[in-house]
Amino acid sequence: MRSLAVILAAILVAAIPAGAERIKDIVDIKNIRSNQLVGVGLVVGLNATGDGAKISQQLLSNRLRRAGLVLNPDDLTSKSIASVEVSAELPPFAKAGSRIDVTVSANSGASSLQGGVLVLTELHGADGEVYAVAQGPLVIGGFSASGDKSSISKNHPTVGFITGGATVEREEPTEFVECNSEITLLLKNPDITTAERIAEAINAAYAGSSMAVDHGTVRVRLPSGLARSDLAAFIDKLLSLKVKVDFPAVVVINERTGTVIIGENVGISTVAISHGNLSIITEEKDYVSQPAPFSETGSTEKTQRTSIATAEEQSRLHVLPRQVSVAELARALNAMGLSPRDVISIFQALRQAGALQAELKIM
């Protein structure tokens, strides 16, 4: 379990006053997004680590048929091939001819893709259209080796990557300016206070152009007469404005690791806390019981004795006044000499008592 000092250090980091953040770091622009591409491909050149599955045989047969060779798939039983799922992410504004990264994953029982080469594979979007084609040698973030009696592996040798392994063939139109000459900003972490601050910052730079619609949406009207060639410069200036981000009052607890993260705005009503542990220690020992010397009766026997002891920690009653900052709350908990597990138990009890003025999230 982590020491309390480490946990409280994490709490104190949250206590540092938050500075202003750029709008571009806390919002997305509506309709500007990436698109997922997928395809089924064939990896060749494996060192007897392929799958030999029917789907791999069929894929190889289809490829050879396009090259003018007609073969029965059942005759292609090589373990040097493997069928794979190929996936990529088509970023917004990607143009034909640009390169994107590719992830290749075995799907039919191959033991390793190490040393393999992906043959030309079409990547389709959700609409079924081909947006990119991928091929190239795989880079594996692990390895595997085996003998007759033992084997060794590291990470996942059945997943590989090709950096810049796909070429974009079809562009995805991206139109983020709406018909009423507005753009919509979508907050990554919806909060009504932050949305209002974004609208105020934009209105200070461009009077009367912005309005917070709800917790996660801010609308911005483009200046009248803005030329298409000036749109990028306007968006850049708009997203470079800075606002102070507001955070909800929340306490996040990870019981598996003993981690406690306390948000900046967490408050605790006046409450008295006493926390201690009762330990019960049992110990069993074996003893030998034997008759007196020169005795003609009795026999040597092994017996067992059990001893029980209790130990209870001394605990005082601590009164916590309502805290005004996370730093003060951290110091109060530190002064009580609590372990991370104790802190978790106390926050759970505070929530049950209604004294914790924050949302409690347990991972």
N, C-alpha and C positions, 0 to 999 in steps of 0.2 A: 504494500500500500504506500502511496506517495506520502511524503512528510507534510505536516500542516503548513510548514513554511512555503513549500512549493505551491500548495493550494491557495494560500493567502496572497502569494505573489501574483497569481492569476487574477484574484479578486481585485487587487490594487491596480492592476493594469486597466481593468474596467473602470476604475475610479478616476483615471486621468481625464480631465475635461476634454470633451470631444471637440476637435477643430472643425472648420468648415470643409466640406467635401465638394468636389466638382460635380455638377449635375450629370455629366456623362458617366460617372462612376456609380451612380445610384438609380439610373433609369435606363430603359430601353425605348427605342422609338418604334411605335406600332408599325407592323408590316415589314420591319427590317429584321430578318431572322434567317438562320441557316436551314437547310433541308437535308434530310437523311437519304442516303443512297445505298442500295444493297444489290448484290448479285451472287450467283452461284458459279464458282470457278474451279479450276483444276490446278493443283500443284504437282510439278514433276521434278525428277532429279533426286528423290529421297533415297537414303541408304537403307533400304529394306525396312523403313519405318512407316510406310504407307498403310492404307486400310484394305486394299483389295476388294472393296465393296462393289456391289452392282452399279451404284450410281457413278462411281469413279470409272468403271469400265465403260459405261454408256457415254459419259462425257468425253472420254478419250476416243471412243468409236466415232462420235459425232464430229469431233475435231479432225480426225483422219479422213472422214468422208468428205468434209469440205476441201481437203487437200487432194481429193481424187482417189483415196484408198478406201475400199469398202471391205470392212472386216466384221466378223461376228463378235459382239461384246464379250461373249463367254470365253473367247480365245485370248483376251487381254487380262491376264491374271497377275500382272506385275505388282509387287509391293513397293515400287518406286513412285507410285502416284497416290494422290489423296484428293478427295472432293472437299471443298472449303466454302465457307460463307465469307463473302467479301463485303465490307462496309466502309463507308466514307461519309464525310460531312461536307456538303456543298455550301460554302459561306456566302453571305449576301454580297452582291456586286461582283461575284466571280465571273470572269470573262472567258470566252472560248480560247483555249490554248494555255490557260493558267494551270498550275499543278496543285494537287491536294494530296494529303496523306491518306493511307489505306490501312485498314486492319483486316487481317486474314485469320480465320478460325477454323480448325478442323471440325467436321461434322459427321464423320462416319467411322470413327474408331482408330484413326492414325495415332501412333504412339509418339511421334515427333515430326515437326515440320522443318527441323534444322537442315540447312543446306538446300532447301527446296526453292523452286522458281515458279512464280504464278504466271500462267499463260494468259494471253489476252482475254479479259473478262469485261463484259458490259455491265455497267452500274445503272440501275433503274431508280427513278423516283416513285413516289406514291401513285402517280398518275400512269405508271407503266412506261413512260418515255425514257430513252437512254440519254443520260446527262453527262456521263464520263465513261472512259475505258481505262482499265488498270492492267498493269503487268510489271514484272520485275522480280529480282531476288529478294527473299525474305530475310529480315533481321529478327532473330529469336532472342527474347530476354531470359532464356534459361537453357538447360540442357538435360539430357537423360542418357544413361548408359546401363547396359545390363549384361550379365553372363548367365551361366547355367544355374547358379545357386543364389545370386544376389543381383540387386540393381540399385541405381542411385539416380536421383533427379533433383533439379532445382527450378523453382518458379514454374512456369507453364510453357513447356516446349511445344504445345499444340496451338499456340497463338503467336502470330508473327506480325510485323509491321513493315510497310514500305513507305519511306519518307518521300513525298512527292511522287508516289507511285501511280497516280491517276491523272489523266489529262482531261480537262473539261471540254466537252464537245458541244454542249448546248447551254445557253445562258438562261437563268431564271429571272424574268422581269421583276424588278423591285420598284414599286411605286408607293412611297410613304406620304406624299403630299395628297391630302384628301380633296374632294371636289369643291369644298368650301374654303380652299386655300388655308387649311389648318394642318398641323401635325399633332399627334397625340403622344405624350410621354407616359410610359408605364413604369411605375416604381417597382424595383426589384423586391423591396420589403415594404409593402403597403402600410402607410401611416398618415393619418389626416393632417397631423401637425407638420410633417415633412412636406406633404403635398402643398399645403398653404404657403410654406416658406419658399418652395420652388416658384410658385406663382408670383409671390411678392418680389423675389429676386429678378424674375424676368420682367415684371411690370416696371421695376425700377430702371431697367435698361431700355425697355421698349414699352412705353406707357400704354396701359389698357389692352395689352395683347394676350394676356394669359389668364386662365381661370382653373382652379382646382375643382374637378367634377366630383371625385369621391376619394376614398383612402388611397387608391392606387392609380388614379388617372389625372393628368394635367393636360389641358388643351392650350395650344399656342397658335395664334393667328399670325400668318406671315405678313410682313409690311406690304402695304399696297404699292404696286409698281415694281416689286422685287423681280429682277431679271433671273432667268433660269441659270445663267452663268454666275450669279451672285448667291445662289442658294447654298452652296457648300460653305462659303465664307460665313453666311448668316448662321447656319447650323453650328459651325465651329465656335463662334462667339457665344452662341446661346448655351451650348453644353459646357463651355469653360467657366460659366458663372459658378460661384461657390455659395453653398447654403449649409447651415448646421443641421445635421441629421438628428431627429429625435428617436429615442428608443423606448419601447414599452417596458414596464416593470416586470421582469421575469427572472426566475431562478432556475437554472438548468442543472440537473443532478445525474451523474453517471454512476450508478451503484456498482457496476463491475470494476471500475478503476478507482473509485473514491474521489472523482473529480466534482468540484462544485464551482459553477460560474454564476456570479451575481450581477445582474444588470445595474446600470447607474442609478435608476430611479426607484429601486426597491426600498420600501419603507417597512418598519416594524412598529406596531403600536406598543405602548408601555406594557411590559410583561416581566414577570419574574421567572427565572430559569434555574432549575437544579438538575444536574445530570451526573449520574454515577453508574458504575458497573459492579455487579455481584458475580464473583467467580467461585465455583464449587470444584474443588480438586479431589479426585479420587485416585488412590494408589493401591495396587495389589502386589503383594510379595509372597514368594514361596518360602516356606520354612520346613525343616526336617524334625519330626518328632520320633524319638527312639526311647526304648525302655532303659531303666537304670543298669549300670554295669553288673555283670554276672547274673542278670535276671533270666530266669528260665521261661518266662511268659512274655507276651507282647512281641511286637515287630516294628521295625523302622517304617515310618509312613511319611509321605510328603503332604503337608497341609498348606492352606492358602489363607492369608489374612488380608483384609481390606481396611484401609484407613481413609477417612474423609475429613477434609479441612475446607473452611470457607474463608474467603477474603473479599471484603467490600471496600471499594474506594471511598475515601472521604470526599464529600461534595458539599459545597456551600451554595446558598441561594443567592443568585445574581439578579439584579434588577437592571433591565435594559430600557433606558428611555427611548422615545421615538427617535430613530436615527435620521439625519438629514443628508448623509452621504455614505457611499459604499466604503470609503476609507475609514470612517468612524466605526461602521459596522464590522469591518475586518479587524480593527484594533480591539473592539470589544470581545469578539470571538477568540482572538489570539490571547487576550488577557485571561480568559477562562481556561487556557491550556487544553483545548479540545483537539482530538484527532479528526482527520477527515470523515471517518465513519460517524463520529459523534456529531459533527456539523450536519451531516445528512439527516441523522435521526432528529436533530433539533428542528431543522427546517420543515420536516414532515409533520412534527408535532405542532409547530407554530401555525402551519396551514390548517390543521384540524381545529386549532383553537381560535382561528379567525384573526390572529394577530399579524399574519404575514400579508402585507398589502401588495401582492404581486402574484403573477401566474407561476405555478410550480410545474415544471416539465421534468419528468423522470425518463431517462433513456434506458 
